[in-house]
Amino acid sequence: MNLKLLLDSASPDIWKEWLPSGLFSGITTNPTLLHRANQPCTLRNIQQLAKEAEALNCKELHLQAWGTDILDLINCGLSLANLNTSNMKVYVKIPVTPIGIYAGKKLISSNIPVTFTACYEVKQVLISSALNAKYIAPYLGRITDQGRKGLDEIVRMKDILNGLNSECKLLVASLRTVEELCHLSIHGIQDFTINSDLAKELVKSSSTAKAANVFEKDVMSNL
């Protein structure tokens, strides 16, 4: 198994900073991230953003559908799925709500890959598995904020999917520390979406930086 990291951001500037590193295979967005990045949550704007993501060699783009009823969610999801290209696979994110389940099932039956999102309960992975979703995204940090043992609950979700031999995968979101990433990786979880701040922590090591500086000084001393 290989680790898969998706960049949790709707900012093209952040995409340009991180995607060329090769650390990330794709991007996840949602209406809240679009709002924070001052990006309109419109199909026209998202179409432009998708082009920018593909130009940066994004392989997976997870775009969240919106709507207040089942039909709105379905129609929005279909429009987002049309942004799929031969070089970039688009996944439609749907909140795992009662109307989201109906909309998600319709999209899945149309061979559109769906990521159920805003997962807060262990039982919700049963829904994603039953509907053959590609991913379900539990919010680790927010689960922990509710006073629950978020790491333990994520591991339980993984155990349930393994017990079912489900093809649905966890896409763990709302991570706060690199230690959480390491802990869950030990348990065989391999798909995560993280923001740029956590990415900086992942690649940061003062000891490695000092060692690299010594190497460079030694190069110069032997010229």
C-alpha positions as CSV (number, residue, x, y, z in Angstrom):
1,M,0.0,0.0,0.0
2,N,1.1,3.5,-0.7
3,L,0.2,6.7,1.1
4,K,-2.2,9.0,-0.8
5,L,-2.4,12.6,0.2
6,L,-4.9,15.1,-1.2
7,L,-4.5,18.8,-0.7
8,D,-7.4,20.3,1.2
9,S,-7.6,23.7,-0.4
10,A,-9.5,25.8,-2.9
11,S,-6.7,28.3,-3.4
12,P,-4.8,28.0,-6.8
13,D,-1.9,29.8,-5.2
14,I,-1.6,27.0,-2.6
15,W,-2.0,24.4,-5.4
16,K,0.9,26.0,-7.3
17,E,3.0,25.9,-4.2
18,W,2.5,22.2,-3.3
19,L,1.4,20.2,-6.4
20,P,4.7,20.4,-8.2
21,S,6.4,18.8,-5.1
22,G,4.8,15.4,-6.0
23,L,3.6,15.0,-2.4
24,F,0.0,15.3,-3.4
25,S,-1.9,13.3,-6.0
26,G,-5.0,15.5,-5.9
27,I,-7.1,18.2,-4.4
28,T,-10.3,18.3,-2.3
29,T,-12.5,21.3,-2.0
30,N,-15.9,22.2,-0.6
31,P,-18.1,25.4,-0.4
32,T,-16.4,26.4,2.9
33,L,-12.9,26.2,1.4
34,L,-14.1,28.1,-1.7
35,H,-15.5,30.8,0.6
36,R,-12.2,31.1,2.5
37,A,-10.3,31.4,-0.7
38,N,-12.6,34.1,-2.0
39,Q,-13.7,31.8,-4.8
40,P,-17.4,31.9,-5.9
41,C,-19.2,28.6,-5.5
42,T,-20.5,28.5,-9.0
43,L,-20.3,25.9,-11.7
44,R,-18.6,28.4,-14.0
45,N,-15.9,29.3,-11.5
46,I,-15.3,25.6,-10.5
47,Q,-14.9,24.7,-14.2
48,Q,-12.1,27.3,-14.4
49,L,-10.5,26.0,-11.2
50,A,-10.7,22.4,-12.6
51,K,-8.7,23.5,-15.6
52,E,-6.1,25.1,-13.4
53,A,-5.9,22.0,-11.3
54,E,-5.4,19.8,-14.3
55,A,-2.7,22.1,-15.6
56,L,-0.8,21.5,-12.4
57,N,-1.0,17.7,-13.0
58,C,-3.7,17.0,-10.4
59,K,-4.8,13.4,-10.8
60,E,-7.8,13.4,-8.5
61,L,-10.2,16.4,-7.9
62,H,-12.9,16.0,-5.3
63,L,-15.6,18.6,-5.8
64,Q,-18.6,19.0,-3.5
65,A,-22.1,19.2,-4.9
66,W,-24.6,21.5,-3.3
67,G,-28.4,21.8,-3.2
68,T,-31.3,21.8,-0.7
69,D,-33.1,18.8,-2.2
70,I,-32.3,15.5,-3.9
71,L,-32.8,16.7,-7.4
72,D,-30.6,19.8,-6.9
73,L,-27.8,17.6,-5.5
74,I,-28.1,15.2,-8.4
75,N,-28.0,17.9,-11.1
76,C,-25.1,19.7,-9.5
77,G,-23.2,16.4,-9.1
78,L,-23.8,15.5,-12.7
79,S,-22.4,18.9,-13.8
80,L,-19.4,18.5,-11.6
81,A,-18.8,15.0,-12.9
82,N,-18.7,16.4,-16.5
83,L,-15.4,18.1,-15.5
84,N,-13.7,14.7,-15.6
85,T,-10.9,14.4,-18.1
86,S,-8.6,11.7,-19.4
87,N,-5.9,13.1,-17.2
88,M,-7.8,14.0,-14.1
89,K,-10.5,12.0,-12.3
90,V,-13.3,14.0,-10.7
91,Y,-15.0,12.6,-7.6
92,V,-18.3,14.2,-6.5
93,K,-18.5,14.9,-2.8
94,I,-21.9,14.5,-1.2
95,P,-22.6,15.1,2.6
96,V,-23.8,11.8,4.1
97,T,-27.3,13.2,5.0
98,P,-30.6,11.6,4.2
99,I,-31.0,13.5,1.0
100,G,-27.3,13.1,0.2
101,I,-27.7,9.3,0.4
102,Y,-30.5,9.3,-2.2
103,A,-28.5,11.7,-4.5
104,G,-25.3,9.7,-4.0
105,K,-27.0,6.5,-4.9
106,K,-28.3,8.0,-8.2
107,L,-24.8,9.3,-9.1
108,I,-23.2,6.0,-8.2
109,S,-25.7,4.2,-10.4
110,S,-24.6,6.5,-13.2
111,N,-21.0,5.3,-12.8
112,I,-19.9,8.5,-11.1
113,P,-17.4,8.1,-8.3
114,V,-18.8,9.5,-5.1
115,T,-17.0,10.6,-1.9
116,F,-19.5,10.8,1.0
117,T,-18.3,13.7,3.2
118,A,-19.0,15.2,6.6
119,C,-18.8,11.8,8.3
120,Y,-19.0,12.0,12.1
121,E,-20.4,8.6,13.1
122,V,-18.9,5.1,12.9
123,K,-22.2,3.7,11.6
124,Q,-22.0,6.0,8.5
125,V,-19.3,3.8,6.9
126,L,-22.0,1.1,6.6
127,I,-24.0,3.5,4.4
128,S,-21.0,4.2,2.1
129,S,-20.2,0.5,1.8
130,A,-23.8,-0.4,1.1
131,L,-24.0,2.2,-1.7
132,N,-20.6,1.3,-3.2
133,A,-19.2,4.8,-2.7
134,K,-15.5,5.2,-3.5
135,Y,-14.6,7.1,-0.4
136,I,-16.1,8.3,2.9
137,A,-14.4,11.2,4.6
138,P,-14.6,11.2,8.4
139,Y,-13.7,14.5,10.1
140,L,-11.1,13.4,12.7
141,G,-10.4,16.7,14.4
142,R,-14.1,17.7,14.6
143,I,-15.0,14.3,16.1
144,T,-12.3,14.8,18.7
145,D,-13.6,18.3,19.4
146,Q,-16.9,16.7,20.4
147,G,-15.2,15.0,23.3
148,R,-14.9,11.6,21.6
149,K,-11.8,9.4,20.9
150,G,-11.5,10.4,17.3
151,L,-8.5,8.2,16.5
152,D,-10.1,5.2,17.9
153,E,-13.3,5.8,16.0
154,I,-11.5,6.2,12.7
155,V,-9.7,2.9,13.3
156,R,-13.1,1.2,14.0
157,M,-14.4,2.6,10.7
158,K,-11.4,1.0,9.0
159,D,-12.0,-2.3,10.8
160,I,-15.6,-2.3,9.7
161,L,-14.7,-1.7,6.0
162,N,-12.1,-4.5,6.2
163,G,-14.6,-6.8,7.9
164,L,-17.0,-6.3,5.0
165,N,-14.3,-6.6,2.4
166,S,-15.6,-3.3,1.2
167,E,-14.1,-1.5,-1.7
168,C,-15.0,1.8,-0.1
169,K,-12.0,3.6,1.4
170,L,-11.7,6.1,4.2
171,L,-10.5,9.5,3.2
172,V,-9.6,11.0,6.5
173,A,-10.1,14.7,6.8
174,S,-9.7,17.4,9.5
175,L,-6.3,16.2,10.8
176,R,-4.6,18.5,13.2
177,T,-1.2,16.9,13.7
178,V,1.4,14.8,11.8
179,E,1.3,12.4,14.7
180,E,-2.4,11.7,13.9
181,L,-1.3,10.9,10.4
182,C,1.4,8.5,11.6
183,H,-1.0,6.8,14.1
184,L,-3.6,6.1,11.5
185,S,-1.0,5.0,8.9
186,I,0.2,2.3,11.4
187,H,-3.4,0.9,11.2
188,G,-3.3,0.6,7.4
189,I,-5.2,3.8,6.6
190,Q,-3.6,5.3,3.5
191,D,-5.8,8.1,2.1
192,F,-5.8,11.5,3.8
193,T,-6.7,15.1,2.9
194,I,-4.6,17.7,4.7
195,N,-4.2,21.4,4.5
196,S,-1.0,23.3,3.6
197,D,-0.2,24.1,7.2
198,L,0.0,20.4,8.0
199,A,2.0,19.8,4.9
200,K,4.6,22.3,6.1
201,E,4.8,20.4,9.4
202,L,5.2,17.1,7.5
203,V,8.2,18.2,5.6
204,K,9.8,20.3,8.4
205,S,12.8,19.0,10.3
206,S,15.3,21.3,11.8
207,S,17.8,18.5,12.3
208,T,17.6,17.6,8.6
209,A,17.9,21.2,7.6
210,K,21.1,21.5,9.8
211,A,22.5,18.4,8.2
212,A,21.8,19.7,4.7
213,N,23.6,22.9,5.6
214,V,26.6,21.1,6.8
215,F,26.7,19.1,3.5
216,E,26.7,22.3,1.5
217,K,29.5,23.9,3.6
218,D,31.6,20.8,3.2
219,V,31.1,21.0,-0.6
220,M,32.3,24.6,-0.6
221,S,35.3,23.7,1.7
222,N,36.6,21.2,-0.9
223,L,36.5,23.5,-3.9
